[in-house]
Amino acid sequence: MRDDKRQARMREIEAVAYELLAEQGYDGTSMLAVAKRARASNETLYRWYGDKKGLFASMVRANADAVRAALDHVEPAGLSPLDRLHRLAPVLLGMLLGERAISLNRAAAADATGDLGRAIAEGGRESILPLLAGVMEEAVAAGEVVPPKVGDIAPLFMHLLVGDQQIRRVIGTLPAPGEAQIAAQARIAMAQFIALCAPC
């Protein structure tokens, strides 16, 4: 199978895994169930992913790739760093609170080994935060903002943007926000960030 066809087929299989995850949870989602619903052989799944944790690790990587692609798409050249951050904020928040990210985090919470949590940290936060940090460094260099007196600037922004919303989504106490809510929260986070980090 050509690589592009294999990648497309993997995305189809992973979409099925998301469906089963939403219906049955991490423990109730087996490789065999994914194979049956995806009309794929169990052998193919084990050959491509290794095991269930490998399947979910692939889903984490694909989700992180989608976040990076979305962030690249809304970061056109010619804008100031803060203007780029204004565009990035709602896209990033929407993806972090979206069904796929929440499903993966719920799966990680159900994995007693911590393997999925580590995969999410490595494929998600540890790959996305440096992108934000780069924009922040440009904003500092341009004199648009100053670093906080305590801590790093990119984690501060993430705290203002996301706060406890993702964990509340994971545990089911916060419904999925709509586009208007996402946009409003992103505006609030940006206003707070600028108030905290504005040059004197």
VENHU-V817247 format. One record per residue. NEAR is the number of other ideal C-beta (glycine too) atoms within 12 Angstrom. D_CENTER is the distance of its C-alpha to the mean C-alpha in Angstrom with 2 decimals. Layout:
# VENHU-V817247
{{NEAR/D_CENTER} {NEAR/D_CENTER}}
This chain:
# VENHU-V817247
{{13/29.24} {8/28.08} {9/24.71} {10/23.39} {11/24.69} {18/23.27} {18/19.72} {15/20.23} {22/21.65} {29/18.83} {24/16.37} {24/19.02} {37/19.30} {37/15.63} {24/15.78} {28/18.74} {43/17.05} {34/14.51} {21/17.72} {31/19.51} {36/16.83} {21/17.00} {16/20.78} {21/21.67} {17/19.02} {33/18.17} {16/21.81} {18/23.20} {35/21.24} {22/23.42} {30/23.47} {21/26.70} {26/25.34} {39/22.52} {27/25.24} {18/27.63} {25/25.43} {29/24.12} {14/27.77} {28/27.12} {17/29.16} {23/28.10} {12/29.37} {23/27.01} {34/23.95} {21/25.33} {19/26.31} {28/22.94} {29/20.68} {16/23.24} {21/22.39} {32/19.96} {29/17.86} {25/17.87} {42/16.75} {42/13.72} {32/12.99} {31/13.31} {41/10.88} {39/8.20} {26/9.48} {31/9.67} {38/6.15} {33/5.50} {23/8.80} {29/8.15} {35/5.90} {26/8.82} {17/11.32} {24/10.61} {32/10.95} {21/14.00} {16/15.39} {25/15.67} {27/17.09} {13/20.68} {9/23.39} {8/26.04} {19/24.08} {20/24.31} {30/21.37} {27/21.25} {22/21.46} {30/18.51} {44/16.55} {28/17.82} {26/16.37} {40/12.94} {37/12.55} {32/12.54} {32/10.29} {44/7.47} {39/8.58} {34/8.96} {34/5.60} {43/4.58} {35/8.01} {28/8.26} {23/10.11} {34/8.17} {36/5.43} {32/8.74} {36/10.80} {44/9.26} {37/9.63} {31/13.04} {38/13.95} {34/13.35} {25/15.49} {26/18.12} {26/18.34} {13/21.17} {17/21.02} {14/17.74} {23/16.92} {33/13.68} {27/12.63} {19/13.64} {31/11.85} {37/8.42} {21/9.72} {19/11.10} {29/8.67} {37/5.59} {29/7.47} {19/10.59} {23/9.80} {39/8.06} {31/10.54} {20/13.50} {31/12.83} {39/13.04} {25/15.91} {22/17.70} {36/17.80} {32/18.97} {20/21.63} {24/22.85} {33/23.13} {24/25.11} {16/27.26} {19/28.00} {15/29.11} {27/26.74} {30/25.44} {20/26.55} {24/24.61} {22/24.86} {11/27.82} {9/25.81} {15/22.49} {20/20.21} {33/19.21} {33/15.48} {23/14.76} {29/17.18} {39/15.35} {32/12.04} {22/14.43} {32/16.12} {37/13.21} {37/11.35} {21/14.25} {16/14.63} {32/13.12} {35/10.20} {20/12.90} {18/15.31} {29/13.32} {28/13.07} {15/16.82} {13/17.76} {11/19.34} {19/17.32} {13/17.35} {23/14.71} {26/15.35} {14/16.93} {16/16.59} {12/19.41} {19/17.92} {26/14.64} {20/16.99} {17/19.30} {29/16.90} {34/15.63} {22/19.37} {22/20.25} {32/17.72} {32/19.07} {20/22.60} {21/22.18} {35/20.72} {26/23.64} {15/26.13} {22/25.17} {31/25.02} {19/27.63} {15/30.41} {7/33.64}}
